[in-house]
Amino acid sequence: MGHAVRYDGAAKTVANPILARWQVEGRLVAFCPEISGGFVVPRLPAEIEPNATAQDVLTGAARILESSGTDVTAGFLAGAQAALLAAQNADCRHAILTDGSPSCGSSFVYSGHFDGVKRDGIGVTTALLRQNGIQVWHQGQIDDLENALSLK
């Protein structure tokens, strides 16, 4: 949504006319799970441990670590819970999240080695939202979401 909330202090703005229209129509709830989880901007990059999944993190079987090795799992879990609550309070059935992060990834996350390598997977917020019946789409799927909504 253009807010500078990324770990590196940047924004990952999506210029899409559908998204702009939805914003004008008041159909969007802007929310950053990582900021809600207590993280500052900028911050060290964080990744789900190698070979672990978001589900593993949710069950306590894996962690999310900063590049320094600091365990930041609790903040990511708190942010995911806050995102779920915000979505439920707004009666959201769909979420558009920024792909790649350990919170919001919906098709890929990073390897856990801080080497820039992508791997198939999802973030903890995506996993929690999906477990609770909220469909998650990434920023490249806005047109697909609009088509899905028009079919209902």
C-alpha positions as CSV (number, residue, x, y, z in Angstrom):
1,M,0.0,0.0,0.0
2,G,3.0,2.2,-0.3
3,H,4.0,2.3,3.3
4,A,7.7,1.9,4.1
5,V,7.4,-1.2,6.3
6,R,9.9,-3.6,4.7
7,Y,12.9,-4.7,6.7
8,D,15.2,-2.5,4.6
9,G,13.1,0.6,5.2
10,A,11.6,0.6,1.7
11,A,8.0,0.3,0.5
12,K,6.9,-2.4,-2.0
13,T,4.2,-0.3,-3.7
14,V,1.9,-2.0,-6.1
15,A,0.6,0.1,-8.9
16,N,-2.5,-1.6,-10.0
17,P,-5.7,0.2,-11.1
18,I,-7.9,-2.5,-9.5
19,L,-6.2,-2.1,-6.1
20,A,-6.4,1.7,-6.4
21,R,-10.2,1.4,-7.2
22,W,-10.7,-0.9,-4.2
23,Q,-8.9,1.6,-2.0
24,V,-11.1,4.5,-3.1
25,E,-14.2,2.2,-2.5
26,G,-13.0,1.6,1.0
27,R,-12.7,-2.2,0.5
28,L,-9.1,-2.5,1.8
29,V,-7.7,-3.0,5.3
30,A,-4.0,-1.9,5.2
31,F,-2.1,-4.0,7.8
32,C,1.5,-5.0,8.3
33,P,1.9,-8.1,10.6
34,E,5.5,-7.4,11.2
35,I,4.9,-3.8,12.4
36,S,2.0,-5.1,14.5
37,G,4.3,-7.8,15.9
38,G,6.6,-5.1,17.3
39,F,9.3,-4.9,14.6
40,V,10.9,-1.6,13.7
41,V,11.9,-0.2,10.3
42,P,14.5,-0.8,9.3
43,R,15.4,-4.1,10.9
44,L,17.6,-7.1,10.1
45,P,16.2,-9.5,7.5
46,A,14.5,-12.6,9.0
47,E,13.8,-16.0,7.4
48,I,12.1,-19.2,8.4
49,E,14.8,-21.8,9.4
50,P,16.1,-23.9,6.5
51,N,13.9,-26.9,5.5
52,A,11.1,-25.7,7.9
53,T,7.6,-24.5,7.0
54,A,5.3,-21.9,8.3
55,Q,3.2,-24.7,9.8
56,D,6.3,-25.8,11.7
57,V,6.7,-22.3,13.1
58,L,3.0,-22.2,14.1
59,T,3.3,-25.5,16.0
60,G,6.5,-24.5,17.7
61,A,8.7,-27.0,15.7
62,A,10.7,-24.3,13.9
63,R,11.8,-20.7,14.4
64,I,12.2,-17.5,12.4
65,L,15.6,-16.1,12.8
66,E,17.2,-12.7,11.9
67,S,20.4,-12.7,9.9
68,S,22.3,-12.2,13.2
69,G,20.8,-15.5,14.5
70,T,18.4,-13.8,16.9
71,D,15.1,-15.8,17.4
72,V,12.3,-13.4,16.4
73,T,9.6,-16.0,16.2
74,A,7.4,-14.5,18.9
75,G,7.1,-11.2,17.1
76,F,6.1,-12.9,13.8
77,L,3.5,-15.1,15.6
78,A,2.1,-12.0,17.4
79,G,1.8,-10.2,14.1
80,A,0.1,-13.2,12.5
81,Q,-2.4,-13.3,15.3
82,A,-3.1,-9.6,15.0
83,A,-3.6,-9.9,11.3
84,L,-6.1,-12.7,11.8
85,L,-8.0,-10.6,14.3
86,A,-8.0,-7.5,12.1
87,A,-9.2,-9.6,9.1
88,Q,-11.9,-11.3,11.2
89,N,-13.1,-7.9,12.6
90,A,-13.4,-6.6,9.1
91,D,-15.1,-9.7,7.9
92,C,-12.4,-10.3,5.3
93,R,-12.6,-13.4,3.1
94,H,-9.5,-12.5,1.0
95,A,-6.1,-11.0,1.7
96,I,-3.5,-9.6,-0.6
97,L,-0.1,-10.0,1.0
98,T,3.4,-9.3,-0.3
99,D,5.1,-12.5,-1.4
100,G,8.4,-13.6,-0.1
101,S,8.4,-12.6,3.5
102,P,8.3,-15.0,6.4
103,S,5.0,-13.4,7.4
104,C,3.3,-12.8,4.1
105,G,4.8,-15.1,1.5
106,S,2.0,-17.0,-0.3
107,S,4.0,-18.8,-3.0
108,F,7.6,-18.4,-1.9
109,V,9.8,-17.6,1.0
110,Y,13.6,-17.5,1.3
111,S,15.8,-20.4,2.0
112,G,16.7,-19.6,5.6
113,H,20.4,-19.2,4.7
114,F,20.2,-15.5,3.9
115,D,21.6,-16.2,0.5
116,G,18.8,-14.7,-1.6
117,V,17.6,-18.1,-2.8
118,K,13.8,-18.5,-3.0
119,R,12.0,-21.7,-2.2
120,D,8.4,-22.7,-2.5
121,G,6.6,-22.0,0.8
122,I,4.4,-19.6,2.7
123,G,4.8,-17.2,5.6
124,V,3.2,-17.6,9.0
125,T,0.5,-15.0,8.5
126,T,-0.5,-16.6,5.3
127,A,-0.7,-20.0,7.0
128,L,-2.8,-18.7,9.8
129,L,-5.2,-16.8,7.6
130,R,-5.6,-19.8,5.3
131,Q,-6.2,-22.1,8.4
132,N,-9.0,-19.8,9.3
133,G,-10.7,-19.7,5.9
134,I,-9.3,-16.6,4.5
135,Q,-7.9,-16.9,0.9
136,V,-4.5,-15.3,0.4
137,W,-3.3,-13.9,-2.8
138,H,0.0,-12.2,-3.6
139,Q,0.5,-8.8,-5.1
140,G,0.9,-10.3,-8.6
141,Q,-2.6,-11.9,-8.4
142,I,-4.8,-8.9,-8.0
143,D,-6.3,-9.4,-11.5
144,D,-7.0,-13.1,-10.6
145,L,-8.7,-12.1,-7.4
146,E,-10.9,-9.6,-9.2
147,N,-11.9,-12.3,-11.6
148,A,-12.6,-14.8,-8.8
149,L,-14.8,-12.2,-7.0
150,S,-16.7,-11.4,-10.2
151,L,-17.6,-15.1,-10.6
152,K,-19.3,-15.2,-7.2
